[in-house]
Amino acid sequence: MQTLNPPTTQPRSQQFASDNYSGICPEALEYMLAANAGDVPAYGNDEWTQRAADRFRDLFETDCEVFFTFNGTAANSLALASLCQSYHSVICHELAHIETDECGAPEFASNGSKLLLASGDNGKLAPEAVEKIITKRSDIHYPKPKVISLTQTTEVGTLYSPAELLALRELANHYSLRIHMDGARFANAVVSSGLSPAELTWQSGVDVLCFCGTKNGMAVGEAILFFDRPLAEDFAYRCKQAGQLASKMRFISAPWLGLLETGAWLRNAEHANRMAAYLEDQLRGLGLSLMFPRQANGVFVEMPEPAIERMREKGWLFYTFIGVGGVRLMCAWNTTAAAIDALVADIKAAL
């Protein structure tokens, strides 16, 4: 019988590797439990799902089409597939999640649409870089650009302003392209910007948004919002074919309703952003340099490799996949100041 070695460090009650580490917030859990009280129709033909969809329409101030999937990879991949044919291409930032962390799922779901990578400071697409890709070639041997995909907030924790979004929209209009927004931390962007969800999406030219619930306090679930309704034609069939039509859909939509009806989606994001601001101040106090401006709930900091190893030996988990010597620290809806203080104390000792 194999003997497992016990861990050398005590497990941490809170970590900073990802806001995916956090549990379910009380509002989402309360609504999920309420949805469990009795039988309701399956496959989204229930009151919870209809109410959640209507609440999204109210929140975004428009009659958008709303769909629910289990996770962000499916949401992004299916949304992009609905905007593309197999011979099209999607222009995204070189650090985009759809490029670096989704195992080719966008290409798989679209039967071959190619991702074309553009550069841009602080994780944001620069219009001139996008246009350079669009105009690079127009012959039949090259995949035809069809979609601009951007992330709000970006993969390095920065925000697109409405002016930046509109500049990309103008470019998209000129070349007849669509705009997809990966909203993995969209709630955090709303809080940080002080703008409304409408102002950050369709009023700034976004055609379809994938709104993340998992990082905002849910156990599972993403919402896909088509602001240009004709683009959603037959999208329900695409979800079904991809295994994303939940038979007990209410257990995805009810937690969403809990977040939206109670305002927890905004409070959760505000708390995460505030904790990240506190973490930033503490790290600056240690003399550490930030790799990117902190504009939401993520802090990217430069740290010597020996210090990184000492932190891992102490049981701290974090990602170091962006930049040499760089550490990403994420705050969530349940992050506490006490956990940050413990982290910072260990970083100080490690340095």
C-alpha positions as CSV (number, residue, x, y, z in Angstrom):
1,M,0.0,0.0,0.0
2,Q,1.4,3.4,-1.0
3,T,2.1,5.8,1.8
4,L,1.4,9.4,1.2
5,N,3.9,11.9,2.6
6,P,2.1,14.5,4.8
7,P,2.5,18.2,3.8
8,T,5.4,20.0,5.3
9,T,3.4,23.1,5.8
10,Q,0.0,23.9,7.2
11,P,-2.6,24.5,4.5
12,R,-3.5,28.2,4.1
13,S,-7.2,29.1,4.6
14,Q,-6.8,31.7,1.8
15,Q,-4.6,31.9,-1.2
16,F,-3.8,34.5,-3.9
17,A,-3.2,32.3,-6.9
18,S,-6.6,32.9,-8.4
19,D,-10.0,34.3,-7.6
20,N,-11.2,30.8,-8.7
21,Y,-9.9,29.5,-5.4
22,S,-12.7,31.1,-3.4
23,G,-15.9,29.4,-2.3
24,I,-19.5,30.3,-3.0
25,C,-20.7,33.6,-1.7
26,P,-23.8,33.5,0.6
27,E,-26.2,35.2,-1.8
28,A,-25.4,32.7,-4.6
29,L,-25.7,29.8,-2.2
30,E,-28.9,31.0,-0.7
31,Y,-30.6,31.3,-4.2
32,M,-29.2,27.9,-5.2
33,L,-30.8,26.3,-2.1
34,A,-34.1,28.0,-2.8
35,A,-34.0,26.7,-6.4
36,N,-33.6,23.2,-4.9
37,A,-37.0,23.3,-3.1
38,G,-39.2,21.3,-5.5
39,D,-39.4,20.2,-9.1
40,V,-39.2,22.7,-12.0
41,P,-39.0,22.3,-15.8
42,A,-35.6,21.3,-17.2
43,Y,-33.2,22.7,-19.8
44,G,-33.8,26.4,-18.9
45,N,-37.5,26.3,-19.2
46,D,-37.9,27.4,-15.6
47,E,-38.7,30.6,-13.8
48,W,-35.2,31.0,-12.3
49,T,-33.6,31.1,-15.7
50,Q,-36.2,33.5,-17.2
51,R,-35.9,35.8,-14.2
52,A,-32.1,35.8,-14.4
53,A,-32.1,36.5,-18.2
54,D,-34.6,39.4,-17.6
55,R,-32.4,40.8,-14.8
56,F,-29.4,40.9,-17.2
57,R,-31.5,42.8,-19.7
58,D,-32.4,45.3,-16.9
59,L,-28.8,45.6,-15.8
60,F,-27.5,46.2,-19.3
61,E,-30.4,48.4,-20.3
62,T,-31.1,46.6,-23.5
63,D,-33.0,43.6,-24.9
64,C,-30.1,41.3,-25.3
65,E,-30.1,37.5,-25.8
66,V,-28.9,35.6,-22.8
67,F,-27.4,32.1,-22.5
68,F,-25.7,30.2,-19.7
69,T,-22.8,27.8,-19.9
70,F,-20.8,25.9,-17.3
71,N,-17.5,27.7,-17.7
72,G,-15.6,30.5,-19.4
73,T,-13.7,28.3,-21.9
74,A,-17.1,27.1,-23.3
75,A,-18.6,30.6,-23.2
76,N,-15.7,32.2,-25.1
77,S,-15.2,29.4,-27.6
78,L,-18.9,29.1,-28.5
79,A,-19.4,32.8,-28.7
80,L,-16.5,33.2,-31.1
81,A,-17.6,30.2,-33.1
82,S,-21.0,31.9,-33.6
83,L,-19.3,34.9,-35.0
84,C,-16.9,33.0,-37.4
85,Q,-16.8,30.5,-40.1
86,S,-14.0,28.0,-40.2
87,Y,-12.0,30.1,-42.7
88,H,-12.2,33.2,-40.6
89,S,-9.7,34.5,-38.0
90,V,-10.0,36.2,-34.6
91,I,-7.6,39.0,-33.6
92,C,-6.6,39.0,-30.0
93,H,-3.8,40.2,-27.7
94,E,-0.8,37.9,-27.5
95,L,-1.5,37.4,-23.7
96,A,-5.2,36.7,-24.3
97,H,-6.7,33.8,-22.3
98,I,-8.2,32.4,-25.5
99,E,-4.7,32.1,-26.9
100,T,-2.7,31.0,-23.8
101,D,-5.0,29.1,-21.6
102,E,-7.9,27.4,-23.4
103,C,-6.1,24.5,-25.1
104,G,-7.2,25.4,-28.6
105,A,-10.9,25.3,-27.6
106,P,-11.8,28.4,-29.7
107,E,-10.3,26.8,-32.8
108,F,-11.9,23.5,-32.0
109,A,-15.4,25.0,-31.5
110,S,-15.2,27.0,-34.7
111,N,-13.8,24.1,-36.8
112,G,-10.6,25.9,-37.4
113,S,-10.9,29.7,-37.1
114,K,-7.4,30.9,-36.5
115,L,-6.2,33.2,-33.7
116,L,-4.1,36.1,-34.9
117,L,-2.0,37.7,-32.2
118,A,-1.5,41.4,-31.8
119,S,0.6,43.4,-29.3
120,G,-0.2,46.3,-27.0
121,D,1.0,47.8,-23.8
122,N,-0.4,46.7,-20.5
123,G,-2.3,43.8,-22.0
124,K,-4.5,45.9,-24.2
125,L,-5.0,45.7,-28.0
126,A,-3.6,48.7,-29.8
127,P,-5.7,49.8,-32.8
128,E,-2.7,50.2,-35.0
129,A,-1.5,46.7,-34.2
130,V,-4.9,45.3,-35.0
131,E,-5.2,47.2,-38.3
132,K,-1.8,46.0,-39.3
133,I,-3.0,42.4,-39.0
134,I,-6.3,43.1,-40.7
135,T,-4.5,44.7,-43.7
136,K,-1.5,42.3,-43.8
137,R,-3.1,40.1,-46.5
138,S,-6.4,39.9,-48.4
139,D,-5.8,36.9,-50.6
140,I,-7.8,33.7,-50.4
141,H,-4.8,31.8,-49.0
142,Y,-5.0,33.7,-45.7
143,P,-7.7,33.3,-43.0
144,K,-10.0,36.3,-43.3
145,P,-10.2,38.5,-40.1
146,K,-13.7,38.5,-38.7
147,V,-13.6,39.2,-34.9
148,I,-11.7,41.4,-32.5
149,S,-11.6,39.7,-29.1
150,L,-10.6,41.7,-26.0
151,T,-10.6,41.0,-22.3
152,Q,-12.1,43.3,-19.6
153,T,-10.2,43.5,-17.3
154,T,-7.2,42.4,-19.2
155,E,-5.1,39.4,-18.4
156,V,-2.6,41.7,-16.6
157,G,-5.3,43.5,-14.6
158,T,-5.7,46.7,-16.6
159,L,-8.9,48.3,-18.0
160,Y,-10.0,49.4,-21.4
161,S,-11.6,52.9,-21.3
162,P,-14.7,53.6,-23.3
163,A,-12.6,55.7,-25.6
164,E,-10.2,52.8,-26.3
165,L,-13.2,50.5,-26.9
166,L,-14.8,52.9,-29.3
167,A,-11.5,53.2,-31.2
168,L,-11.5,49.5,-31.7
169,R,-15.2,49.6,-32.7
170,E,-14.4,52.3,-35.3
171,L,-11.8,50.0,-36.7
172,A,-14.2,47.0,-36.7
173,N,-16.8,49.0,-38.5
174,H,-14.4,50.0,-41.2
175,Y,-13.4,46.4,-41.9
176,S,-16.8,44.8,-41.1
177,L,-15.5,42.9,-38.0
178,R,-17.4,41.9,-34.8
179,I,-16.2,42.6,-31.3
180,H,-16.2,39.9,-28.6
181,M,-15.4,40.7,-24.9
182,D,-14.1,38.1,-22.5
183,G,-15.5,39.4,-19.3
184,A,-13.7,37.0,-16.9
185,R,-13.5,39.9,-14.4
186,F,-16.0,42.2,-15.9
187,A,-17.6,43.0,-12.6
188,N,-14.3,44.2,-11.3
189,A,-14.0,46.5,-14.4
190,V,-17.4,48.0,-13.7
191,V,-16.4,48.9,-10.1
192,S,-13.0,50.2,-11.1
193,S,-14.3,52.3,-14.0
194,G,-17.3,53.8,-12.2
195,L,-19.3,53.2,-15.4
196,S,-22.4,51.2,-16.0
197,P,-22.3,47.7,-17.6
198,A,-24.0,49.3,-20.7
199,E,-21.4,51.9,-21.0
200,L,-18.6,49.3,-20.9
201,T,-20.2,47.0,-23.5
202,W,-22.8,47.7,-26.2
203,Q,-22.6,51.5,-25.8
204,S,-18.9,51.2,-26.5
205,G,-19.4,48.8,-29.5
206,V,-19.2,45.3,-28.0
207,D,-21.3,42.8,-29.9
208,V,-21.2,39.9,-27.4
209,L,-20.0,39.6,-23.8
210,C,-19.0,36.5,-21.8
211,F,-19.8,37.5,-18.2
212,C,-18.0,35.4,-15.6
213,G,-19.9,34.3,-12.5
214,T,-17.3,31.9,-11.1
215,K,-14.8,34.5,-10.2
216,N,-17.5,36.7,-8.8
217,G,-18.8,34.3,-6.1
218,M,-20.5,31.4,-7.9
219,A,-19.6,27.8,-7.9
220,V,-20.0,27.4,-11.7
221,G,-21.6,29.4,-14.5
222,E,-21.0,32.0,-17.2
223,A,-23.5,34.2,-18.9
224,I,-23.3,35.0,-22.6
225,L,-25.0,38.2,-23.7
226,F,-25.6,39.0,-27.4
227,F,-26.2,42.7,-27.7
228,D,-26.7,42.3,-31.5
229,R,-29.6,39.7,-31.2
230,P,-29.4,38.3,-34.8
231,L,-25.9,37.1,-34.0
232,A,-27.4,34.7,-31.5
233,E,-29.4,32.8,-34.2
234,D,-29.4,29.1,-33.4
235,F,-26.9,29.6,-30.5
236,A,-29.0,27.4,-28.3
237,Y,-28.3,24.5,-30.7
238,R,-24.6,25.3,-30.5
239,C,-24.7,25.1,-26.7
240,K,-26.6,21.8,-26.8
241,Q,-24.2,20.3,-29.3
242,A,-21.2,21.3,-27.2
243,G,-22.6,19.7,-24.0
244,Q,-23.3,23.1,-22.4
245,L,-27.1,22.9,-22.1
246,A,-27.6,22.1,-18.4
247,S,-30.6,19.9,-17.8
248,K,-31.0,21.4,-14.3
249,M,-30.3,24.9,-15.6
250,R,-31.7,26.5,-12.5
251,F,-28.6,25.6,-10.5
252,I,-26.6,28.0,-12.8
253,S,-29.2,30.7,-13.3
254,A,-30.5,30.9,-9.7
255,P,-27.1,31.8,-8.2
256,W,-26.8,34.4,-11.0
257,L,-30.1,35.8,-9.9
258,G,-28.8,35.8,-6.3
259,L,-25.9,38.0,-7.3
260,L,-27.9,40.3,-9.5
261,E,-31.0,40.8,-7.3
262,T,-29.1,41.5,-4.1
263,G,-26.3,43.6,-5.7
264,A,-23.8,41.1,-4.5
265,W,-22.1,40.9,-7.9
266,L,-21.0,44.6,-7.4
267,R,-20.2,44.3,-3.7
268,N,-18.1,41.2,-4.3
269,A,-16.1,43.0,-7.0
270,E,-15.7,46.1,-5.0
271,H,-14.4,44.2,-2.0
272,A,-11.9,42.3,-4.2
273,N,-10.7,45.5,-5.8
274,R,-10.3,47.2,-2.4
275,M,-8.3,44.3,-1.0
276,A,-6.1,44.4,-4.1
277,A,-5.5,48.1,-3.5
278,Y,-4.6,47.3,0.1
279,L,-2.2,44.6,-1.0
280,E,-0.6,46.9,-3.5
281,D,0.1,49.5,-0.8
282,Q,1.6,46.9,1.5
283,L,3.9,45.5,-1.3
284,R,5.0,49.0,-2.3
285,G,5.9,49.5,1.4
286,L,8.4,46.6,1.0
287,G,10.0,48.3,-1.9
288,L,8.7,45.9,-4.5
289,S,7.9,47.1,-8.1
290,L,4.6,46.4,-9.8
291,M,4.8,45.0,-13.3
292,F,1.5,46.6,-14.5
293,P,-0.8,49.3,-13.1
294,R,-3.2,47.8,-10.6
295,Q,-6.7,48.7,-11.8
296,A,-8.8,45.9,-10.5
297,N,-8.3,42.9,-8.2
298,G,-5.0,41.6,-9.5
299,V,-1.5,42.7,-8.4
300,F,1.5,41.7,-10.6
301,V,4.7,42.2,-8.7
302,E,8.4,41.6,-9.4
303,M,10.0,39.3,-6.9
304,P,13.5,37.7,-6.8
305,E,13.4,34.0,-7.6
306,P,14.9,32.9,-4.2
307,A,12.1,34.8,-2.4
308,I,9.5,33.1,-4.7
309,E,10.9,29.7,-3.6
310,R,10.8,30.6,0.1
311,M,7.2,31.7,-0.3
312,R,6.3,28.4,-1.9
313,E,8.0,26.5,0.9
314,K,5.8,28.4,3.3
315,G,2.7,27.0,1.5
316,W,1.7,30.1,-0.5
317,L,0.3,29.4,-4.0
318,F,0.6,31.9,-6.9
319,Y,1.2,32.0,-10.6
320,T,4.5,33.2,-12.2
321,F,3.6,32.8,-15.9
322,I,3.8,36.4,-16.9
323,G,7.2,38.0,-17.0
324,V,10.5,36.7,-15.6
325,G,10.4,36.8,-11.8
326,G,6.9,38.2,-11.8
327,V,4.2,37.0,-9.4
328,R,0.4,37.4,-9.9
329,L,-1.6,37.8,-6.7
330,M,-5.4,37.8,-7.1
331,C,-7.9,39.0,-4.5
332,A,-11.5,37.6,-4.4
333,W,-14.9,38.4,-2.9
334,N,-13.8,36.7,0.4
335,T,-10.2,37.9,0.7
336,T,-9.4,39.3,4.2
337,A,-7.0,42.0,5.3
338,A,-5.7,39.5,7.8
339,A,-4.7,37.1,5.0
340,I,-3.0,39.9,3.2
341,D,-1.1,40.8,6.3
342,A,0.1,37.2,6.7
343,L,1.1,37.1,3.1
344,V,3.0,40.3,3.2
345,A,4.8,39.4,6.5
346,D,6.0,36.2,4.8
347,I,7.1,38.1,1.7
348,K,9.0,40.5,3.9
349,A,10.8,37.6,5.6
350,A,11.5,35.9,2.3
351,L,13.1,39.1,0.9
